[in-house]
Amino acid sequence: MVIQIPRFASPHPWGSRTAEVFRESVGLDQIVASLFDNLSEDTSKRFAFSAGSHILWTPVYVRPDGQPKHEKPVSGTNGWTETWLASRLPPYRSANCASGLEIDITPLILDKKFSTGPVEILYDNRFVLSSSRWP
């Protein structure tokens, strides 16, 4: 489970060593210790952490109706479940763009628009967007 979850949450290519915490026991042991060894009565020691693959592990509390909440319930905790949320770390800001998520692909498309081959763009290290013709 500790290897499978990072495969899906990591921004690295699916199934690559970087997406699987490099399959090193140090990172995997840290994740296991943080997720399973912190199941004590004192939940104030639970905190968000990252142990590789650009994944942020955040403690959350799930209400009986299934809604996750980041804040610990003050009262009426009957039916609440403590769990962890695995998500991507926020992107680092780059000097070339406003955020790590914004990349201007206009020049790539315009260069390929007049060529005979399809335009292919790798999106999110996972999906190849391809078009044989552009309007």
Rosetta constraint file for C-alpha pairs under 8 A:
AtomPair CA 1 CA 5 HARMONIC 6.09 0.50
AtomPair CA 2 CA 6 HARMONIC 7.01 0.50
AtomPair CA 2 CA 28 HARMONIC 6.83 0.50
AtomPair CA 2 CA 31 HARMONIC 7.35 0.50
AtomPair CA 2 CA 32 HARMONIC 7.26 0.50
AtomPair CA 3 CA 7 HARMONIC 6.71 0.50
AtomPair CA 3 CA 20 HARMONIC 5.42 0.50
AtomPair CA 3 CA 21 HARMONIC 7.35 0.50
AtomPair CA 3 CA 23 HARMONIC 7.44 0.50
AtomPair CA 3 CA 28 HARMONIC 7.78 0.50
AtomPair CA 4 CA 8 HARMONIC 7.03 0.50
AtomPair CA 4 CA 20 HARMONIC 7.39 0.50
AtomPair CA 5 CA 9 HARMONIC 6.32 0.50
AtomPair CA 5 CA 86 HARMONIC 7.56 0.50
AtomPair CA 6 CA 10 HARMONIC 5.36 0.50
AtomPair CA 6 CA 19 HARMONIC 5.95 0.50
AtomPair CA 6 CA 20 HARMONIC 5.55 0.50
AtomPair CA 6 CA 21 HARMONIC 7.21 0.50
AtomPair CA 6 CA 53 HARMONIC 6.90 0.50
AtomPair CA 6 CA 55 HARMONIC 6.99 0.50
AtomPair CA 6 CA 86 HARMONIC 7.85 0.50
AtomPair CA 7 CA 14 HARMONIC 5.50 0.50
AtomPair CA 7 CA 15 HARMONIC 5.67 0.50
AtomPair CA 7 CA 16 HARMONIC 7.78 0.50
AtomPair CA 7 CA 19 HARMONIC 5.22 0.50
AtomPair CA 7 CA 20 HARMONIC 5.64 0.50
AtomPair CA 8 CA 14 HARMONIC 6.77 0.50
AtomPair CA 9 CA 55 HARMONIC 6.63 0.50
AtomPair CA 9 CA 86 HARMONIC 6.68 0.50
AtomPair CA 9 CA 87 HARMONIC 5.70 0.50
AtomPair CA 9 CA 88 HARMONIC 5.94 0.50
AtomPair CA 10 CA 14 HARMONIC 7.75 0.50
AtomPair CA 10 CA 19 HARMONIC 5.41 0.50
AtomPair CA 10 CA 53 HARMONIC 5.69 0.50
AtomPair CA 10 CA 54 HARMONIC 5.98 0.50
AtomPair CA 10 CA 55 HARMONIC 5.86 0.50
AtomPair CA 10 CA 87 HARMONIC 7.70 0.50
AtomPair CA 10 CA 88 HARMONIC 6.00 0.50
AtomPair CA 11 CA 19 HARMONIC 7.28 0.50
AtomPair CA 11 CA 53 HARMONIC 7.67 0.50
AtomPair CA 11 CA 54 HARMONIC 7.02 0.50
AtomPair CA 11 CA 88 HARMONIC 6.86 0.50
AtomPair CA 11 CA 124 HARMONIC 6.68 0.50
AtomPair CA 11 CA 125 HARMONIC 6.74 0.50
AtomPair CA 12 CA 16 HARMONIC 7.17 0.50
AtomPair CA 12 CA 18 HARMONIC 6.41 0.50
AtomPair CA 12 CA 19 HARMONIC 5.15 0.50
AtomPair CA 12 CA 53 HARMONIC 7.23 0.50
AtomPair CA 12 CA 125 HARMONIC 6.15 0.50
AtomPair CA 13 CA 18 HARMONIC 7.91 0.50
AtomPair CA 13 CA 19 HARMONIC 6.48 0.50
AtomPair CA 13 CA 125 HARMONIC 5.23 0.50
AtomPair CA 13 CA 126 HARMONIC 5.84 0.50
AtomPair CA 14 CA 19 HARMONIC 6.36 0.50
AtomPair CA 14 CA 125 HARMONIC 7.99 0.50
AtomPair CA 14 CA 126 HARMONIC 6.78 0.50
AtomPair CA 15 CA 19 HARMONIC 6.19 0.50
AtomPair CA 15 CA 20 HARMONIC 6.78 0.50
AtomPair CA 16 CA 20 HARMONIC 6.47 0.50
AtomPair CA 17 CA 21 HARMONIC 6.55 0.50
AtomPair CA 17 CA 22 HARMONIC 4.47 0.50
AtomPair CA 17 CA 23 HARMONIC 6.46 0.50
AtomPair CA 18 CA 22 HARMONIC 4.96 0.50
AtomPair CA 18 CA 53 HARMONIC 5.72 0.50
AtomPair CA 19 CA 53 HARMONIC 5.15 0.50
AtomPair CA 20 CA 53 HARMONIC 6.57 0.50
AtomPair CA 21 CA 27 HARMONIC 6.33 0.50
AtomPair CA 21 CA 28 HARMONIC 6.97 0.50
AtomPair CA 21 CA 51 HARMONIC 7.48 0.50
AtomPair CA 21 CA 52 HARMONIC 5.25 0.50
AtomPair CA 21 CA 53 HARMONIC 5.15 0.50
AtomPair CA 22 CA 53 HARMONIC 7.80 0.50
AtomPair CA 23 CA 27 HARMONIC 7.81 0.50
AtomPair CA 23 CA 28 HARMONIC 7.13 0.50
AtomPair CA 24 CA 28 HARMONIC 6.34 0.50
AtomPair CA 25 CA 29 HARMONIC 5.60 0.50
AtomPair CA 26 CA 30 HARMONIC 6.21 0.50
AtomPair CA 27 CA 31 HARMONIC 6.32 0.50
AtomPair CA 27 CA 51 HARMONIC 5.49 0.50
AtomPair CA 27 CA 52 HARMONIC 6.64 0.50
AtomPair CA 28 CA 32 HARMONIC 6.20 0.50
AtomPair CA 28 CA 51 HARMONIC 7.75 0.50
AtomPair CA 29 CA 33 HARMONIC 5.93 0.50
AtomPair CA 30 CA 34 HARMONIC 6.06 0.50
AtomPair CA 30 CA 51 HARMONIC 6.73 0.50
AtomPair CA 31 CA 35 HARMONIC 5.99 0.50
AtomPair CA 31 CA 51 HARMONIC 6.48 0.50
AtomPair CA 32 CA 36 HARMONIC 5.70 0.50
AtomPair CA 32 CA 37 HARMONIC 7.24 0.50
AtomPair CA 33 CA 37 HARMONIC 4.86 0.50
AtomPair CA 33 CA 38 HARMONIC 7.10 0.50
AtomPair CA 34 CA 38 HARMONIC 5.80 0.50
AtomPair CA 35 CA 39 HARMONIC 7.60 0.50
AtomPair CA 35 CA 84 HARMONIC 7.38 0.50
AtomPair CA 38 CA 43 HARMONIC 7.60 0.50
AtomPair CA 38 CA 45 HARMONIC 7.53 0.50
AtomPair CA 38 CA 46 HARMONIC 6.76 0.50
AtomPair CA 39 CA 43 HARMONIC 7.44 0.50
AtomPair CA 46 CA 59 HARMONIC 6.50 0.50
AtomPair CA 47 CA 58 HARMONIC 6.69 0.50
AtomPair CA 47 CA 59 HARMONIC 6.34 0.50
AtomPair CA 48 CA 56 HARMONIC 6.83 0.50
AtomPair CA 48 CA 57 HARMONIC 5.43 0.50
AtomPair CA 48 CA 58 HARMONIC 4.33 0.50
AtomPair CA 48 CA 59 HARMONIC 6.22 0.50
AtomPair CA 49 CA 56 HARMONIC 5.86 0.50
AtomPair CA 49 CA 57 HARMONIC 5.38 0.50
AtomPair CA 49 CA 58 HARMONIC 6.77 0.50
AtomPair CA 50 CA 54 HARMONIC 7.08 0.50
AtomPair CA 50 CA 55 HARMONIC 5.81 0.50
AtomPair CA 50 CA 56 HARMONIC 4.90 0.50
AtomPair CA 50 CA 57 HARMONIC 6.07 0.50
AtomPair CA 51 CA 55 HARMONIC 7.31 0.50
AtomPair CA 51 CA 56 HARMONIC 7.96 0.50
AtomPair CA 54 CA 88 HARMONIC 5.96 0.50
AtomPair CA 54 CA 89 HARMONIC 5.32 0.50
AtomPair CA 55 CA 86 HARMONIC 6.46 0.50
AtomPair CA 55 CA 87 HARMONIC 5.57 0.50
AtomPair CA 55 CA 88 HARMONIC 4.57 0.50
AtomPair CA 55 CA 89 HARMONIC 5.20 0.50
AtomPair CA 56 CA 85 HARMONIC 7.95 0.50
AtomPair CA 56 CA 86 HARMONIC 5.76 0.50
AtomPair CA 56 CA 87 HARMONIC 5.28 0.50
AtomPair CA 56 CA 88 HARMONIC 5.71 0.50
AtomPair CA 56 CA 89 HARMONIC 5.20 0.50
AtomPair CA 57 CA 84 HARMONIC 6.37 0.50
AtomPair CA 57 CA 85 HARMONIC 5.64 0.50
AtomPair CA 57 CA 86 HARMONIC 4.67 0.50
AtomPair CA 57 CA 87 HARMONIC 6.57 0.50
AtomPair CA 58 CA 84 HARMONIC 5.51 0.50
AtomPair CA 58 CA 85 HARMONIC 5.12 0.50
AtomPair CA 58 CA 86 HARMONIC 6.53 0.50
AtomPair CA 59 CA 70 HARMONIC 6.96 0.50
AtomPair CA 59 CA 82 HARMONIC 7.32 0.50
AtomPair CA 59 CA 83 HARMONIC 5.96 0.50
AtomPair CA 59 CA 84 HARMONIC 4.51 0.50
AtomPair CA 59 CA 85 HARMONIC 6.26 0.50
AtomPair CA 60 CA 68 HARMONIC 6.25 0.50
AtomPair CA 60 CA 69 HARMONIC 5.68 0.50
AtomPair CA 60 CA 70 HARMONIC 4.78 0.50
AtomPair CA 60 CA 71 HARMONIC 7.21 0.50
AtomPair CA 60 CA 72 HARMONIC 7.77 0.50
AtomPair CA 60 CA 82 HARMONIC 6.11 0.50
AtomPair CA 60 CA 83 HARMONIC 5.47 0.50
AtomPair CA 60 CA 84 HARMONIC 5.55 0.50
AtomPair CA 60 CA 85 HARMONIC 6.51 0.50
AtomPair CA 61 CA 68 HARMONIC 5.61 0.50
AtomPair CA 61 CA 69 HARMONIC 5.15 0.50
AtomPair CA 61 CA 70 HARMONIC 6.21 0.50
AtomPair CA 61 CA 71 HARMONIC 7.21 0.50
AtomPair CA 61 CA 72 HARMONIC 6.52 0.50
AtomPair CA 61 CA 73 HARMONIC 7.72 0.50
AtomPair CA 61 CA 80 HARMONIC 6.41 0.50
AtomPair CA 61 CA 81 HARMONIC 5.56 0.50
AtomPair CA 61 CA 82 HARMONIC 4.68 0.50
AtomPair CA 61 CA 83 HARMONIC 6.10 0.50
AtomPair CA 62 CA 66 HARMONIC 5.74 0.50
AtomPair CA 62 CA 67 HARMONIC 5.55 0.50
AtomPair CA 62 CA 68 HARMONIC 4.29 0.50
AtomPair CA 62 CA 69 HARMONIC 6.05 0.50
AtomPair CA 62 CA 80 HARMONIC 5.46 0.50
AtomPair CA 62 CA 81 HARMONIC 5.06 0.50
AtomPair CA 62 CA 82 HARMONIC 6.45 0.50
AtomPair CA 62 CA 83 HARMONIC 7.29 0.50
AtomPair CA 63 CA 67 HARMONIC 5.33 0.50
AtomPair CA 63 CA 68 HARMONIC 6.30 0.50
AtomPair CA 63 CA 69 HARMONIC 7.41 0.50
AtomPair CA 63 CA 79 HARMONIC 6.75 0.50
AtomPair CA 63 CA 80 HARMONIC 4.76 0.50
AtomPair CA 63 CA 81 HARMONIC 6.75 0.50
AtomPair CA 64 CA 79 HARMONIC 5.25 0.50
AtomPair CA 64 CA 80 HARMONIC 5.69 0.50
AtomPair CA 64 CA 81 HARMONIC 7.79 0.50
AtomPair CA 73 CA 77 HARMONIC 6.21 0.50
AtomPair CA 91 CA 99 HARMONIC 7.11 0.50
AtomPair CA 91 CA 100 HARMONIC 5.16 0.50
AtomPair CA 91 CA 101 HARMONIC 6.99 0.50
AtomPair CA 92 CA 99 HARMONIC 7.02 0.50
AtomPair CA 92 CA 100 HARMONIC 5.66 0.50
AtomPair CA 93 CA 97 HARMONIC 7.45 0.50
AtomPair CA 93 CA 98 HARMONIC 6.76 0.50
AtomPair CA 93 CA 99 HARMONIC 4.81 0.50
AtomPair CA 93 CA 100 HARMONIC 5.26 0.50
AtomPair CA 94 CA 98 HARMONIC 6.94 0.50
AtomPair CA 94 CA 99 HARMONIC 6.17 0.50
AtomPair CA 94 CA 100 HARMONIC 5.90 0.50
AtomPair CA 97 CA 102 HARMONIC 6.42 0.50
AtomPair CA 97 CA 103 HARMONIC 6.98 0.50
AtomPair CA 98 CA 102 HARMONIC 6.75 0.50
AtomPair CA 105 CA 109 HARMONIC 6.41 0.50
AtomPair CA 106 CA 110 HARMONIC 6.09 0.50
AtomPair CA 107 CA 111 HARMONIC 5.99 0.50
AtomPair CA 108 CA 112 HARMONIC 6.33 0.50
AtomPair CA 109 CA 113 HARMONIC 5.83 0.50
AtomPair CA 109 CA 119 HARMONIC 6.83 0.50
AtomPair CA 110 CA 114 HARMONIC 7.36 0.50
AtomPair CA 111 CA 115 HARMONIC 7.48 0.50
AtomPair CA 112 CA 116 HARMONIC 7.87 0.50
AtomPair CA 112 CA 117 HARMONIC 7.45 0.50
AtomPair CA 112 CA 118 HARMONIC 7.55 0.50
AtomPair CA 112 CA 119 HARMONIC 6.12 0.50
AtomPair CA 113 CA 119 HARMONIC 7.64 0.50
AtomPair CA 113 CA 133 HARMONIC 7.64 0.50
AtomPair CA 113 CA 134 HARMONIC 6.70 0.50
AtomPair CA 117 CA 132 HARMONIC 6.68 0.50
AtomPair CA 118 CA 130 HARMONIC 6.50 0.50
AtomPair CA 118 CA 131 HARMONIC 5.39 0.50
AtomPair CA 118 CA 132 HARMONIC 4.12 0.50
AtomPair CA 118 CA 133 HARMONIC 6.61 0.50
AtomPair CA 119 CA 129 HARMONIC 7.91 0.50
AtomPair CA 119 CA 130 HARMONIC 5.49 0.50
AtomPair CA 119 CA 131 HARMONIC 5.40 0.50
AtomPair CA 119 CA 132 HARMONIC 6.43 0.50
AtomPair CA 119 CA 133 HARMONIC 7.79 0.50
AtomPair CA 120 CA 128 HARMONIC 6.33 0.50
AtomPair CA 120 CA 129 HARMONIC 5.48 0.50
AtomPair CA 120 CA 130 HARMONIC 4.37 0.50
AtomPair CA 120 CA 131 HARMONIC 6.77 0.50
AtomPair CA 121 CA 128 HARMONIC 5.60 0.50
AtomPair CA 121 CA 129 HARMONIC 5.13 0.50
AtomPair CA 121 CA 130 HARMONIC 6.53 0.50
AtomPair CA 122 CA 126 HARMONIC 6.88 0.50
AtomPair CA 122 CA 127 HARMONIC 5.67 0.50
AtomPair CA 122 CA 128 HARMONIC 4.51 0.50
AtomPair CA 122 CA 129 HARMONIC 6.24 0.50
AtomPair CA 123 CA 127 HARMONIC 5.09 0.50
AtomPair CA 123 CA 128 HARMONIC 6.09 0.50
AtomPair CA 123 CA 129 HARMONIC 6.87 0.50
